[in-house]
Amino acid sequence: MKAIVDQLEQTYQRIKLFLPERKRPYFSTIQINNIRAFLIYGPRGVGKTTFLIDSIKNRNFLYFSADNIAIQPYPLYDVVKEIFLRGYDGVVIDEVHFSNNWSLHVKNLYDDYPDKYIWISDSSNIILQKGVADLSRRFVQFRMPMLSFREYLYLTEGEYLDPVDVFNSYEPLAMIISKYNVLKLFKEYVSNGIRPIFFEGQYCNRLKSVLEKSLYNDIPFYVASIQENHLQLMNAVISHLLTSPIPTINISGMCSDWGVSKEKFYSLLYVMNKSELIRIVQKKGDKHIYSKGAKMFLGDPSMYYCFDGNIGSAREAFIVFSLSEKYPVYASDNEKEYDYLVGNYSIEVGGKHKNNKKADYVIKDDIDVPYKNNIPMWMAGFCF
């Protein structure tokens, strides 16, 4: 065990050397300093590990990932116990669901070491729901979303702006229009930059790997009795949403095609939505937990661009993704009038020739400046 912890210490010191110079502005919104136990969750590749290591680089903590092959044969409790015996004030456990019986071990560590910090990460907060009964009360939860266009501009150009309420004020963004080729930057962002893995190159290949790992390594931990046809069905859902001009699925048809009950299918959709592989948009007043909603999109809009998806769905997926971080977003009750209800505003989404119908605002792709009630799509990327 001592040799294992020696190896974890070496790995952590090596990882610290590769922290990026610029970090996501979103990091500053997560206040964790005096919190003894928390879970940070969010899609793969959004910067959770970078955030955790940056947060402890000047503290007496040790970081390790539960998917490290070196610790697989050992109980998580024993590994962390050895770390605490070495005098560390806290431990950060990344990808916690990879450890066998992790929730019981984490609960016992929390109870047995009341003076120690235990910070964990995973790709969904479902992990706490599936843990021991009262684990969610012990651990504060923080979510890290995918990258906003505002953050992309900072990471690539060094230009920092605060979030902007685009429905009420355009002035803070005037400088961006005059200083940068904003449409070019926005195209780069939506097609190759919604996760900070773009720094590593080969964005679309990496995105494909992220998708596969989410489906085959993460989802099985959240769904009881998952089988091969369930995994194939989820792949079919993603493939259909990618290319379909109508952002929804046929539940009965897909259940029949893949030999899956509706109850199981809805539970798969629920987990896919919670894991942000897909994004289910409901009408206002729809309180159903297990639902296909009124519309359904891929959770990461850049997938549409990487894998030759439907451009109309890509635009709507981006708007839903961006505006949902600031406002409640609902599908319209009457699409002849508008597409979405965003907070108190009705909006229509489309290309530069899109009509407004009866919407308060039209959010248009391929325009660089706002006029009348027309808002450029790139501006929606400054909401968070």
N, C-alpha and C positions, 0 to 999 in steps of 0.2 A: 504493500500500500504506500509506503514511503517513496518507493521508486516511481510509482504512478503519479503521486503529487509532485515529485521533482519534475517529471515530464510535463505536467500541466503548467507548472511555473515557467518552464522554458518556452512552451508554446505561447503563453500569454505575453511574455516579454518580446517574443518575435512578432506577434500580431500588433503590439503597440507601436512598433516601428513604422507600420504602414497606415497609420491613421491619416486621412486626407487633410490637407491644409484648410480647406473650406468645408464646413459642415452645414447640414441642412438648417435653415432658420427655424424650422419646426421644432428642432431639438430644444430651443429655449422656452418653448411653451409647456414642456413637461417638467414639472417641479417635483423632484424626488429626493432631495438631500436628506430630509429628516424622516423619510418613510422606511420603516423597518422591513416591510415585506410588500412587494408589488409584482404584478405581471405586466409586461409590455407586450402587446400583440399587434399583428398587422400582417399583410401579405409578405411573401418572401421577396427579398431583394430591395426593400425600401429603406434600409439603414438601421435596423434595430440593433444589430451587433456593433456597428460603429458608434451608435449612441451610447450603448452600455459601456463599451471600453473607454470611450472619451469621458464618461461620467465618473469612472473609477481610477483613471490614470494617475491621479494624485492622492488616492486614498489607499488604505491598507486592506484592499480587497483582492480576491483572486477570481479570475474569469475562467470558465471552461464550458465547452459545448457537450451536451449529453449524448450527441452522436459520435463523439470521439471513441474510436475503436478500442483505445487503451483502457477505458473504464467500463466497457460493456460487461465483463465478467463479474463486476463487483457491485454490491448494493450501493445505491446513491447515498444512503445515510452514512455508510462507512467512509466513503470518499470525502464527504463534506466534514465529517467528524475529524478526520486526519488534517484537513485544511484548518479547521478551527484550533486544533491542538498546536498548530504551528504559529498561532498568535494572530491570525487574520481576523479583522473586525467584521468582515462580510464576505459573501460569496455570490457570484453571478453565474446562473446556470442557463445557458442558451439552449434552445431546442429541447426544452425539458421533457416533452412527451416521448423522446427516444429512450428514456430511462424506464426500466421495468418497475411497475408499481410506484411511479414517481410521486403521486399525490400523497400516498401514505407516508413515504419517506420525508417529503417536504413538510407535512403537517407535524411529524415527530421532531424534526429539526427545529421547526418554529417553536414548538412547546418546550423542547429540552434545552435550547440555547436562547433564552429571552433577551440576552444582551447582544446578539449577533444579527446582522442584516442578511436577508435572503431575498435576492432579486432574481426573477425568472422571466424567460421570454418564450413565446410560441407564436404560431401563425394565426391562431384564433382564440378568443376567450371562451369558446366551447370547452376548451381543455379544463377550465375551472369548474364548469357545470358538470363535467363527467368525473371530477375528482371526489374526494371524500366530502361528506355532507356539508361541512361548515368551512371549507377551504376558501370559498369566495368571500366570506366575511373577514378572513384574516388578511387577504391580499387585495390591495388597492389595484385597480385596473387602469391602464393607459393604452390608448390605441394610436398607432402610427400609420397614417394613410400613405398612399403613393404621392409622388412628387407633384407639386403645383408648378405652373408655368412661372410664377413669381420666384419660386426657389430655383428652378432651372436657370433662369436669367442670372441669379446670384452665383450659382455654382459654375456657370460657364463664362460669364462676363464680369463677375465681381460687382454687379449693380444691385444694391439692396433697396427695396421699397417695402413699406408696411402693407398689409392686406388692404384691399380697396373694396368698398361697397359699390359695385359698378352700376347699380340701379339708381344711385343717388349722386355720384360724383365721378367725373372722368378726369378732373384736373390733375390729380397726382400722376396720371399715366401719359400726360402730354409729352413729357420729356422722353419717354420711351419711344414714342412715335418719331420724334425728330432725331433721336440719337442712333437708333438701330433700324435695320431692315427687319421689322417686327414679324412680318408674315413669313419670312425665311426662317427666322428663329423658331417661330411657332410650329412650322412644319417639321423642323428637326425635332422639336420637343415631343409632339404628339406621335411621331413615327419611331423615334429612337431615344426618348428621354424621360418617360413617365416613371421609371425606376432609376435610381442612381447607379445601377449596374452599367449604365452607358459609359462610365469612365473606363471600364475594362475592355471596351471594344466588342465587336460581334454581338450587338445588342439583340437582334432577333434570334440568333442561335441560343443566346443565354436565356432569353425570354421563353423559348420552347423548353429548355431544360427546367426552368422554374415551374412552368406549367405541369410538366411531367412529374416533377418531385412533389408538387402540391397534391396532384391526383393520386399518385401511387404510394407516397410515403406519409402524407399527412392525413388525408381523408380517412383512410382505414382506421386511424386511431379514434376518430370521432363518430364512426358509424358502426353499430353492432352488426355482426354477422355479414360483413361485406363479402361479396363474391365477384368472380371475374366478370360476369355479365353486368354487374353494377358499375364497375369501372369502365367497361365498354359503353354503357349507357351514358355515363357522364361525359365521356369523350364525344359521343354522338350529339349531346346537347351543345357542347362547345362548338363543334363543327357546324351544326345547324345555325346557331346564333351568329356565327362568323359571316356566313354568306347570305342568309335569308334577308330579303327586303322588308319582311314583316317581323318585328322583334318579339316573337313569342314562340311557343312550342305546342304541339298537339300531345297532351298527356296520354289520352287513351291510345292513340296510335303508337306512341313510343313504348308504352307499357306492353302492348301486344307484340311489337317487333322484338323486344328484348326479354320478354318473359318475366316482367317485374310487376309486382302489385302496385296499385296507386299509392297505398300507404308508404311503401318503401321508397317509391319515386319521390314523393313529397318530402320525405325525410332526407333524401339525397340532395334535393334542391335547397332545402333549408341549410344544410351544412355547406353546400357550395356558395350560397349567398353569404352566410356568416364568415366564410373564409375569403370572401371577396373574389372568388373565381368568376362568379356571375353577380349581377346586380338586379334584383327584382324590384320593380317600381309599381306600387299599388295606387289605387284611387283613394282619395281622401275618405276616411271612414271605414276602409277595409282593415279590420283588426286581425284577420286570420294569420296565425303564425306559419302554418303550412299552406302555402299558396304559390301559384305561378304568377300572381299579380296581373296587372293590365299590360305591362311591357317587361321584357327581360333582355338584358344586354350582357356582354362580357364585362367583367369588372375592370379590366385594364384596357382602355381605349386603344393603346398602341398595338394590341394584338390585331386589330382590324387592318392596320397599315402594314404590319410585318407579314401578315399571312393573306394578303389580297382579299380582305373582307369587304362587306358592303359599306360604301362611303356614307350613305344616309344614316345607317345604324352607328357608324363610327362617330359622326357628329353628335348624335343624340346621346351616345354613351359618354362622350367627353363632357357634355353639359350636365348630365345627371351626376357624373363623378365629381366634377368641380363644384357645382352649386350645392350638392348635398352636404359638403363640409361646412357650409354656413347657414343654409336654409333647409326647412322641410320641403321635399320635392315630391309631388304627386302627379300621376298621370291624369290627363284631362277627362272629365265626364262627357265632353262633347268635342271631338277632334275637328269638327267643322268650324269651331271657334278658336281653339288654341291647342298646343301640344301638352303643356305642363303648367301646373300651379306651383310656383316657387315662392314660398312665404305668402305674401299678399298679392303677388304679381302673376298675371297670366303671360306665358311666353310661347313663342313659336320658334322653331329651330330649323335651319336649312342653309343652303348656299346663298350666294350674293344676290340672286334674283328671287328669293323667297318672299311671298306675300305675307302680310301680317294677319290676315283673317280678322279676328276681333281681339287679338292679343294686345296686352299693354306694351310689350316689347317683342322685337324680333331679334334673335341672336343669329348672326350670319357669319358663315365661313368666308374666307377670301376677301374680306374688306378690312382696311387698316384703321379707319377712323370712324367714330360714331357720328350719326346724323339723325335728327328727329328722334324717333323711338327705335332706331336700329343700332344694335350694339355689336361690335366685332367679337367674334368667338374667342379670340385670344385674350380679351379682357376678362372673360370668365375665369381664366387661369390665375387671376390675382385675388380671388376671394379668400384664400387662406395661405 
